[in-house]
Amino acid sequence: MIWKLVDVETGYELILSNNYSIGRIKGDSTFPDCKGLSGQHCKFVVKDNEIFVMDLRSTNGTKVGAVRIPPHEEYKLESGCELKIGSKKFKFEGLEETSDYSDTIHIKINVPSPAPVAAPVLVKNSVPAPAAARPTEPVRFSYRGEALEMLVLLLKNMFLTILTLGIYVPYAKTNLRKHIWSSTYLGKYSFQFFGNARELLKGYSKLLLILLAYLLVSAVLMAYVIKSNVVLNIVSSVVSSLLIGVLMIRAKYGAYLYILNHTSYRSLNFNVNRSGAKEFVVTSVTGMIFNIMTLGLYIPFYLYNEDVIKWNNTSYGNQGFKYTAKKGEFARLFYQGAVLTVVTLGLYFPWFMVSLHKFRMANLKFQNISLMTSATGSTYLWLMIKSSLLVLVTFGLAAPFVFTMNLSYYLSHLTVKGTLNFESILEGSKDKKGALSEGAADLFDLGSDLDIA
């Protein structure tokens, strides 16, 4: 099948394909003069010889006929239906392969609207585009979000969080993640976050009930069992500390699981195995004990083990990642960086962080591709100085701009080298989402370190 959109106003024809996107600023077809479109408004997904439209959480929405489709949900298109994308109207047509369009390809256009320009975006008698991405050159990551957009979103989130006495927090986190993910690109395709704020709110509610039950049981035990008994007080403190420690570690893995299990790229989902949580908890608890016993000398082995468990339990579609680093090499690099950081009174710290990052990326494998970063200690040092000055001078108001600057720096230096065969990647099974653990991670202020920010 060949699918096309016909612009009702100008008559332009857009030939659609999988992950074809439309927007005012970003997309395979852009309309910079059309104010009713969002920066990246919607995209199209092909499955089993059928095509679906997906709104990318645009401001003015996407309508099929009279139906406004929910954000990030696929809506099947039928030939002859009308689409309203922002303020632009299109007619959708599906054509058989035997039509005149059977040997055409589409190219990216930048269409001024509504001024007429030259005819449909078609190149006749061309070789069809390959079905799978086969890059011969390194494909670069990029962050295309605008700091001003993030500032407006943060102000809105803050206002609604205060107004609702904190109830809006899961919605704020979800909206922010969707903005960041949709602005993060690998090549010409962006990532998508499809987490549900209501699911996260339920996780927070369950966590609150668990904490209230824990406090109630502790109060009853203190009043009627432990009382002033010194031994029982010591035992109670140790048990409570262990329980909280295990909860923090489990929450860290759960938050990682929740975020990646709600992330997709080119309509394929990432997945983290829930079964890895037990190994992660046992390894982390053991590592914390060894860290105390060795006065911190065990830290690189502790970090290495966490990396191995997380990445070796992560997959994209039905194919897994593999972390191939050698424990001894990572420890040597860590010790070297730590010593130089102390000797230089902290000046070597940016070089230390960049060296660890490069090592981790170089040893993270998927299919036959590898990750490379061109970041350097000197450029990272300058970034840290600029970021600190901006935050201090503006009393924190420049935080969205600093975040955008840092993420743009990180991603602009990160590239993928090798051939990724999308034809061999099938949608993997999804483990149950960890919204409860995500809430626990927030409670203890634990970041979900994906090694991407």
C-alpha positions in Angstrom: 0.0 0.0 0.0 1.0 3.6 -0.6 -0.5 6.2 1.8 -0.7 9.9 1.2 -2.1 13.1 2.8 -3.5 15.7 0.5 -3.4 19.3 1.9 -7.0 20.6 1.4 -5.8 24.2 1.1 -2.8 23.8 -1.3 -3.2 20.4 -2.9 0.2 19.2 -1.7 0.6 15.5 -1.4 2.7 14.0 1.4 3.7 10.3 0.9 3.7 8.6 4.3 5.9 5.9 5.7 6.6 4.4 9.1 7.5 7.1 11.7 6.8 9.9 9.2 6.3 13.0 11.3 4.8 16.5 10.8 5.4 19.7 12.7 6.0 23.4 12.6 9.7 23.0 13.5 10.6 19.3 13.5 9.6 16.5 11.2 9.8 15.0 7.8 7.4 17.7 6.6 7.4 21.1 8.4 5.2 24.1 8.1 7.0 27.0 9.8 4.4 29.6 9.0 1.5 27.5 10.4 1.1 28.8 14.0 -1.6 26.1 14.8 1.0 23.3 14.7 3.3 22.4 17.5 7.0 22.1 17.0 6.6 18.3 16.5 2.9 17.7 16.1 2.2 14.1 15.1 3.6 11.0 13.5 2.4 8.0 11.5 3.1 4.3 12.4 2.8 1.4 9.9 1.9 -2.0 11.3 0.7 -5.1 9.3 0.1 -3.1 6.2 -2.1 -0.6 8.1 -1.2 2.9 9.1 -2.0 4.7 12.3 -1.6 8.4 13.3 -0.2 9.3 16.8 -0.5 12.8 18.3 2.8 13.8 20.1 1.1 15.7 22.8 0.5 18.8 20.6 -1.1 21.9 21.9 -4.0 22.0 19.5 -4.4 18.3 19.0 -4.9 15.9 16.1 -8.4 15.0 14.8 -9.6 12.2 12.6 -13.0 13.3 11.4 -14.6 14.8 14.5 -12.6 12.6 16.9 -9.7 14.2 18.8 -7.3 11.4 19.4 -5.6 11.1 22.8 -1.8 11.9 22.9 0.6 9.0 22.2 -2.2 6.6 21.2 -2.3 5.0 17.8 -5.5 5.7 15.7 -6.1 3.6 12.6 -6.7 5.6 9.4 -9.2 4.6 6.7 -8.9 5.8 3.1 -11.0 8.9 2.5 -11.0 10.2 6.1 -10.1 13.8 6.9 -7.4 14.8 9.3 -7.1 18.1 11.1 -3.5 18.5 12.3 -3.5 21.7 14.4 -5.1 24.2 12.1 -4.2 22.3 8.8 -6.7 20.0 7.1 -5.7 17.0 5.1 -7.5 14.2 3.2 -6.1 10.7 3.7 -5.9 8.3 0.8 -4.6 4.7 0.6 -3.5 3.6 -2.8 -2.7 0.1 -4.1 0.9 -0.6 -5.1 -0.1 -0.9 -8.8 -0.8 2.9 -8.9 1.4 5.5 -10.3 3.0 5.9 -6.9 4.4 2.4 -6.7 7.9 3.4 -7.5 8.1 6.8 -5.7 9.9 7.9 -2.6 9.3 10.8 -0.3 11.8 13.4 0.7 11.8 15.9 3.6 10.2 19.2 2.8 9.9 22.6 4.5 6.6 24.0 3.4 5.7 27.7 3.9 2.0 28.0 4.6 -0.3 29.1 3.0 1.8 30.5 0.2 1.8 28.1 -2.8 5.0 26.5 -3.8 6.0 23.9 -6.3 4.1 20.7 -6.7 3.9 17.4 -4.7 6.9 16.0 -2.9 7.6 13.1 -5.2 10.6 11.9 -7.1 9.5 9.6 -10.0 11.3 6.4 -11.0 13.6 6.4 -8.0 14.8 3.4 -6.1 12.5 2.7 -3.1 14.0 3.6 0.3 15.1 0.5 2.3 12.8 -0.8 4.9 15.4 -0.9 7.6 17.9 1.7 8.8 21.4 0.7 7.6 23.7 3.5 8.6 27.2 3.5 7.1 28.3 6.5 9.1 28.0 7.1 12.9 24.5 8.2 13.8 24.5 11.1 16.3 22.2 11.7 19.3 20.8 15.2 19.7 18.6 17.2 22.0 16.3 19.6 20.2 14.2 20.9 23.1 13.9 24.7 23.7 14.9 26.0 27.1 12.0 28.5 27.0 9.5 25.7 26.5 10.9 23.8 29.5 10.7 27.0 31.6 7.0 27.5 30.8 6.4 23.8 31.6 8.2 24.0 34.9 6.4 27.1 35.9 3.1 25.4 35.0 4.0 22.3 37.0 5.1 24.3 40.0 1.9 26.4 40.0 -0.4 23.3 39.7 1.6 21.4 42.3 1.2 24.2 44.9 -2.5 24.7 43.9 -3.3 20.9 44.4 -1.1 20.6 47.6 1.2 18.2 45.9 -1.3 15.9 44.1 -0.2 17.2 40.7 3.4 15.9 41.3 3.1 12.7 39.2 1.4 14.6 36.4 4.3 17.2 36.5 6.9 14.5 36.4 5.2 12.7 33.5 4.7 15.8 31.4 8.3 16.8 31.9 9.6 13.4 30.9 7.4 13.4 27.8 8.9 16.8 26.8 12.5 15.7 27.3 12.0 12.3 25.6 10.3 13.7 22.5 13.1 16.3 22.2 15.8 13.6 22.3 16.8 12.2 18.9 18.9 9.4 17.6 19.3 10.3 13.9 16.0 11.7 12.7 13.8 9.8 15.1 12.9 10.9 18.6 12.3 8.8 21.7 8.9 8.7 23.4 7.8 8.4 27.0 4.3 6.9 27.4 4.1 6.8 31.2 0.7 7.3 32.7 0.4 9.9 35.5 -2.6 8.2 37.1 -0.6 5.0 37.3 2.2 6.9 39.0 -0.4 8.6 41.4 -1.6 5.1 42.4 2.0 4.2 43.1 2.4 7.2 45.4 -0.8 6.4 47.2 0.2 2.8 47.8 3.6 3.9 49.1 1.9 6.4 51.5 -0.3 3.6 52.9 2.7 1.3 53.4 4.6 4.1 55.2 1.6 4.8 57.4 1.2 1.1 58.3 5.0 0.9 59.1 4.8 4.0 61.4 1.7 2.6 63.1 3.3 -0.8 63.8 6.5 0.9 65.0 4.5 3.0 67.4 2.6 0.0 68.8 5.9 -2.0 69.3 7.6 1.0 71.0 4.7 1.5 73.3 3.8 -2.1 74.3 6.8 -4.3 73.5 10.1 -2.5 73.3 9.4 0.3 75.8 12.6 1.2 77.6 14.5 -2.0 76.9 17.9 -1.1 75.6 18.6 -4.4 73.8 15.2 -4.3 72.0 15.8 -0.6 71.1 19.1 -1.5 69.5 17.6 -4.5 67.6 14.7 -2.3 66.5 17.0 0.4 65.1 19.1 -2.1 63.2 16.1 -3.9 61.7 14.5 -0.5 60.7 17.8 0.7 59.1 18.1 -2.6 57.1 14.5 -2.4 55.9 14.9 1.2 54.8 18.2 0.4 53.1 16.7 -2.5 51.2 13.7 -0.4 50.2 16.0 2.3 48.9 18.0 -0.1 46.8 14.9 -1.9 45.5 13.3 1.5 44.7 16.4 2.5 42.7 16.1 -0.6 40.4 12.3 -0.2 40.3 12.6 3.4 39.1 15.0 2.4 36.4 12.6 -0.3 35.4 9.6 2.0 35.4 11.3 4.7 33.2 12.7 2.4 30.6 9.6 0.2 30.4 7.7 3.4 29.4 10.2 4.4 26.8 10.1 3.7 23.0 12.0 4.5 19.9 10.7 4.0 16.4 7.5 2.4 17.9 9.5 -0.4 19.7 9.6 -0.4 23.4 12.5 -0.8 25.8 12.1 -3.4 28.6 13.8 -4.1 31.9 13.4 -7.6 33.5 11.8 -7.5 36.9 13.6 -10.7 37.8 16.8 -8.6 38.0 15.6 -6.8 41.1 16.5 -9.6 43.5 20.0 -9.9 42.2 20.4 -6.1 42.3 19.3 -5.9 45.9 21.5 -8.7 47.1 24.5 -7.4 45.2 24.0 -3.8 46.4 23.5 -4.8 50.0 26.6 -6.9 49.9 28.5 -4.1 48.2 27.5 -1.6 50.8 28.8 -3.9 53.6 32.1 -4.3 51.7 32.3 -0.6 51.2 32.1 0.0 54.9 34.6 -2.8 55.7 37.2 -1.5 53.1 36.7 2.2 53.9 35.4 2.8 50.4 38.0 0.9 48.4 35.2 -1.5 47.2 33.2 1.4 45.5 34.3 0.7 41.9 33.4 -2.9 42.2 30.1 -1.9 43.7 29.4 0.5 40.8 30.5 -2.1 38.2 28.2 -4.8 39.5 25.2 -2.4 39.4 26.0 -1.5 35.8 26.3 -5.2 34.8 22.9 -6.1 36.4 21.0 -3.1 35.0 22.2 -3.3 31.4 22.2 -7.1 31.1 18.6 -7.1 32.1 17.7 -4.4 29.6 16.4 -5.0 26.1 15.1 -3.1 23.1 12.3 -5.0 21.5 13.2 -8.7 21.9 17.0 -8.2 21.8 19.1 -7.5 24.9 21.9 -5.1 25.7 25.3 -6.5 26.8 27.7 -4.8 29.2 31.1 -6.2 28.3 33.4 -4.2 30.6 36.1 -5.9 32.7 35.8 -5.4 36.4 39.6 -4.9 36.9 39.9 -2.3 34.1 37.0 -0.3 35.5 38.5 -0.4 39.0 41.9 0.7 37.8 40.4 3.6 35.9 38.3 4.6 39.0 41.3 4.5 41.4 43.4 6.4 39.0 40.8 9.1 38.6 40.0 9.3 42.3 43.7 9.7 43.2 44.3 12.4 40.6 41.2 14.3 41.7 42.4 14.3 45.3 46.0 15.3 44.3 44.8 18.2 42.1 42.3 19.4 44.8 39.3 18.5 42.6 40.6 20.0 39.4 40.8 16.6 37.7 37.2 15.8 38.5 35.7 16.6 35.0 38.4 14.4 33.4 37.6 11.7 35.9 33.8 11.8 35.1 34.4 11.8 31.3 36.8 8.9 31.5 34.3 6.8 33.4 31.5 7.8 30.9 33.6 6.9 27.9 34.6 3.5 29.4 30.9 2.7 30.1 29.7 3.7 26.7 32.5 1.9 24.8 31.6 -1.4 26.6 27.8 -1.2 26.1 26.8 -3.3 23.1 23.6 -4.0 21.2 23.6 -6.2 18.1 26.8 -5.2 16.4 26.7 -1.5 17.2 28.8 0.4 19.7 28.5 3.8 21.4 31.2 6.5 21.3 31.5 9.8 23.0 33.8 12.7 21.9 33.4 14.6 25.2 36.6 15.8 26.8 37.5 16.8 30.3 38.3 20.4 29.3 35.0 21.0 27.5 33.1 19.4 30.4 35.0 21.6 32.9 34.0 24.7 30.9 30.4 23.5 30.9 30.4 23.0 34.7 31.8 26.6 35.1 29.2 28.1 32.9 26.4 26.1 34.5 27.4 27.1 38.0 27.7 30.8 37.1 24.4 30.9 35.4 22.6 29.3 38.3 24.3 31.5 40.9 23.8 34.8 39.0 20.2 34.2 38.2 19.4 32.7 41.7 18.3 29.4 40.0 16.0 30.9 37.4 18.4 29.7 34.6 18.0 26.1 35.7 15.9 25.1 32.5 18.5 26.7 30.3 21.4 25.0 32.2 19.6 21.6 31.9 19.1 22.1 28.2 22.7 23.2 27.7 24.0 20.2 29.6 21.8 17.6 27.9 22.6 19.1 24.5 26.3 18.9 25.3 26.1 15.3 26.4 24.0 14.0 23.5 25.8 16.0 20.8 29.0 14.2 21.7 27.3 10.7 21.7 27.2 8.6 18.5 26.2 5.2 17.4 28.6 3.3 15.2 27.6 0.2 13.3 24.6 -1.3 11.5 21.3 -1.7 13.3 19.0 -4.2 11.7 15.4 -3.1 12.6 13.9 -6.0 10.6 15.3 -8.5 13.1 14.0 -6.6 16.2 10.5 -7.7 17.3 8.4 -6.2 20.1 9.5 -7.8 23.4 7.2 -8.8 26.2 6.6 -6.2 28.9 7.2 -6.8 32.5 4.8 -5.2 35.0 5.5 -1.5 35.5 7.1 -0.3 38.7 5.1 2.8 39.6 5.3 2.0 43.3 9.1 1.8 43.2 9.2 5.0 41.2 7.3 6.7 44.1 9.7 5.2 46.6 12.7 6.4 44.6 11.2 9.9 44.8 10.7 9.7 48.5 14.4 8.9 49.1 15.5 11.4 46.3 17.0 8.6 44.3 17.9 9.4 40.7 17.3 6.8 38.0 20.7 6.8 36.5 20.3 5.7 32.8 23.7 7.0 31.9 22.1 9.5 29.6 21.8 12.6 31.7 
